[in-house]
Amino acid sequence: MSFSEIDVFGVYVAPISLLMAVAWLVLVLVRRVADRFGLSRQVWHPPLFWIASYMIVLSAIVLLVAKVRS
């Protein structure tokens, strides 16, 4: 598995930065759906829950990209 820099409009960026942005966008969508159904009121510590959810989404995306690239 090899991740190399990605050219974004002439600027080389680390692939993890793009994956982090994608994970954040996915989490925004998940959070809106969860707020619509009242999930945030059901968890003990909402900020901790969302940070953990972000890490899970980011890890899943990294593993998915690594599997696709290999």
N, C-alpha and C positions, 0 to 999 in steps of 0.2 A: 504494500500500500504506500503510495507516494503522493503527497500533496505538494504541489508547487505553486508559486505565486501566480495570481490571476491579473491580467491586464484590464483595468477598468479606465477607459478614456485616457490611456497613456500613463496611468499611475499603477504601479505594481502593489497589490495588497495581499495580505495573507489570507488564505482560504477560510480560516476560522472566523475572520471578521465578517465575511459574507454569510457564512453559516449561522453566525450569531444574529445577524440582521433578519435572516429568514425565520429563525426560531422565534425571534421577538414578534414578527408579524403573525406567525401562526398562533402564538400565545395571546396576542391581542384579539384575534378572532375567537379563540376558545374562551377567553375571559368574558367577552361580550355575550356569548351564548350562556355561559355559567351565570352571569349576572341576571340575564333574562329569566332564568329558572330559579334564581335564589340560592345558588350553591355557595356563594360567599358568606351567607348568613349561617350556613351549616358547619363551617370549619372552625376549629378552635382559634387559629392564628392566621388570618387571611394573608398577610404579607409573606409569612414563612411558607404557606401553601403555594403561593404564586411563584416564589423563588424556586422551590422544589419542582414545581411543574415546568418552569422554564428550563431547568437543568435536565429534566427527563426528555423534553422536546428536543433540546439541543443535542443530547446524547443520541437520541434516535435518528436525528438527521445526519449526524456525523457517521454513525454506523451504516446508514442507508447509502450515503455517498461513497463510503469506503468499499462497500460491497459492490456497488455499481461500477466503480472504477477498476476493480480487480478482475 
